Amino acid sequence: MCCRFYVDDDLPEEAAGELGIDFLPGKNWKKGARDIQVTDPSPAVCSNIGGEKLFFDEMRFGFPNPYHKGVIVNARQESVTEKPMFRESFETRRCLIPARAFYEWDREKQKVRFTREDGGIIYLAGCFERTEEGLYFVILTTAPNVCMQGIHDRMPLMVERNEARDFILDGQAADELRKKPMPELIPHRPFEQMSFHF
């Protein structure tokens, strides 16, 4: 399960450069390095209505739950094409959420931060809904790889930057990409993030 990730001010412009998207500096993105939690707004990459090119939009994290209070934040990639809540969104409204890191909690409820070894952008794969209130996304999850072993039984589905255009614009490619092995990331446990001054 992925329910929190980290962004910074540089992410939209950096991701735009990596993905070849026209960056709109006038867009009123929320500023400041921060953790994105459930219901928070976040920059996301999606396609235009015609499905011809990529662009940035702001979306909120989590689908409103029609049956209970709260929201739904994840969709399993193994069943996303079958579940009525996600099927159409995955088929026609795929997106990527740029993040510098994401978090999972281990069995001892310790918060573990995951980053790329080079500190680069992690593109979390998702799909979104359009409503009268705005746009809402969920993050797809998949089976864990070695870096997640002993920490959690799921991990977010990630797409490399050279796969981003295909994932968003090409349904057949997206169906193949959701099944591929995930890249290995670096886990940072809480005690590894502390610095001591004497």
LOFI-985633 format. One record per residue (C-alpha): y, x, z; residue number from 1. Coordinates in steps of 0.001 Angstrom, whole numbers, plus 500000, padded with zeros to 6 digits. Example, Ala and Ser with C-alpha at 12.3 -4.5 7.8 and 13.67 -1.06 7.14 Angstrom:
R       yy       xx       zz   num
R   495500   512300   507800     1
R   498940   513670   507140     2
REM end
This chain:
R       yy       xx       zz   num
R   500000   500000   500000     1
R   503441   501306   499132     2
R   506305   499593   500957     3
R   508950   502302   501357     4
R   510350   505056   499160     5
R   513320   507408   499085     6
R   516181   507654   496574     7
R   519344   509726   496339     8
R   522626   509547   494428     9
R   521394   511761   491600    10
R   518342   509681   490693    11
R   519763   507185   488147    12
R   521621   509811   486130    13
R   518780   512338   486372    14
R   516182   509758   485327    15
R   518415   508603   482469    16
R   518525   512174   481180    17
R   514762   512628   481469    18
R   513992   509329   479745    19
R   516731   509421   477097    20
R   518568   506347   478395    21
R   522311   505809   478070    22
R   523604   506166   481614    23
R   526319   503744   482708    24
R   528418   505575   485317    25
R   530445   502413   485969    26
R   527387   500579   487293    27
R   527935   499701   490942    28
R   524824   501381   492335    29
R   524575   501461   496099    30
R   525509   504999   497059    31
R   523949   507389   499533    32
R   520538   508948   500039    33
R   518377   506306   501673    34
R   514954   504787   502148    35
R   514340   501667   500067    36
R   512497   499042   502089    37
R   511228   495562   501302    38
R   513994   493261   499900    39
R   516386   496213   499340    40
R   518008   496656   495911    41
R   516952   499681   493868    42
R   517675   501089   490401    43
R   514781   500367   488047    44
R   514008   501169   484422    45
R   512941   498288   482191    46
R   513309   497168   478571    47
R   515934   494970   476992    48
R   515068   491345   476228    49
R   513837   492268   472761    50
R   511593   494962   474172    51
R   513021   497675   471919    52
R   514682   500189   474253    53
R   514899   501267   477871    54
R   517779   500697   480232    55
R   518596   500629   483954    56
R   519049   497500   486005    57
R   519179   496785   489719    58
R   516229   494895   491189    59
R   515134   493865   494663    60
R   511872   495115   496123    61
R   509292   492342   496485    62
R   508398   489045   494805    63
R   509389   485975   496829    64
R   506165   484503   498197    65
R   505854   480854   497092    66
R   503314   480033   499816    67
R   504641   481788   502910    68
R   507800   483290   504310    69
R   508383   486871   503275    70
R   507698   488722   500049    71
R   504850   490369   498158    72
R   505496   494060   497493    73
R   502349   495370   495774    74
R   499948   494363   493023    75
R   496561   496026   492555    76
R   496305   497566   489092    77
R   492616   496595   488945    78
R   493466   492863   489030    79
R   497084   492674   487826    80
R   496029   491236   484450    81
R   493999   488485   486145    82
R   496128   487266   489069    83
R   498395   484362   488030    84
R   501275   485693   490151    85
R   501374   489025   488274    86
R   499654   488537   484903    87
R   502657   487468   482820    88
R   504978   489949   484524    89
R   502662   492853   483764    90
R   502149   491710   480193    91
R   505841   491243   479373    92
R   508057   492710   482130    93
R   506876   496159   483172    94
R   509255   498551   484912    95
R   509470   501972   486531    96
R   511176   502686   489836    97
R   512463   506267   490140    98
R   511973   507792   493583    99
R   512301   511244   495102   100
R   509503   510495   497567   101
R   507413   507648   498932   102
R   505759   507063   502294   103
R   502392   505980   503575   104
R   501233   505576   507182   105
R   497963   507158   508234   106
R   495356   505718   510598   107
R   497317   507023   513588   108
R   500406   505193   512230   109
R   502099   508494   511447   110
R   504590   508346   508576   111
R   503601   510752   505770   112
R   506073   511585   502998   113
R   504784   512387   499495   114
R   506732   514429   496943   115
R   506111   516214   493688   116
R   505561   519937   494149   117
R   508685   520670   492069   118
R   510788   518068   493915   119
R   511212   516099   490698   120
R   511337   512355   490165   121
R   508302   510198   490866   122
R   508164   507176   488540   123
R   506509   504315   490410   124
R   504966   501769   488059   125
R   505735   498106   488573   126
R   506451   494745   487025   127
R   509267   492306   487682   128
R   510349   488665   487705   129
R   513632   487113   486577   130
R   514962   484349   488820   131
R   518261   482538   489257   132
R   518929   484821   492227   133
R   518255   488042   490285   134
R   515456   490453   489434   135
R   512544   491260   491779   136
R   509846   493928   491369   137
R   506491   494841   492850   138
R   504902   498288   492806   139
R   501416   498614   491349   140
R   498809   500361   493487   141
R   495587   502132   492612   142
R   492689   504035   494194   143
R   493721   507136   496183   144
R   493232   510675   494943   145
R   492705   513881   496928   146
R   496259   514112   498304   147
R   495879   510666   499886   148
R   492422   511189   501394   149
R   492289   510431   505093   150
R   495746   508842   504993   151
R   495450   505538   503131   152
R   492957   503683   500948   153
R   495570   502866   498272   154
R   498431   504717   496597   155
R   501204   503730   494182   156
R   500513   503884   490470   157
R   502668   506628   488945   158
R   503660   507319   485352   159
R   504773   510715   484041   160
R   508160   510848   482341   161
R   506600   511466   478902   162
R   504558   508257   479402   163
R   507470   506095   480586   164
R   508489   504642   477219   165
R   504909   503741   476317   166
R   504256   502146   479712   167
R   507282   499860   479454   168
R   507320   499067   475728   169
R   503641   499185   474674   170
R   501267   496733   476343   171
R   498106   498454   475136   172
R   499327   501850   476330   173
R   500315   500349   479693   174
R   496824   498908   480088   175
R   495342   502375   479545   176
R   497880   504184   481734   177
R   497223   501930   484727   178
R   493616   503181   484822   179
R   494250   506924   484612   180
R   493877   509350   487561   181
R   497033   509914   489584   182
R   498792   513290   489819   183
R   498335   515281   493002   184
R   501391   515218   495280   185
R   502381   517144   498401   186
R   501941   515263   501715   187
R   504466   516107   504428   188
R   503483   515033   507917   189
R   506167   514396   510554   190
R   505658   517666   512426   191
R   506061   519584   509140   192
R   509523   518085   508611   193
R   510886   519225   511989   194
R   512946   522376   512358   195
R   513420   524183   515636   196
R   516449   526185   516676   197
R   516343   528565   519631   198
REM end
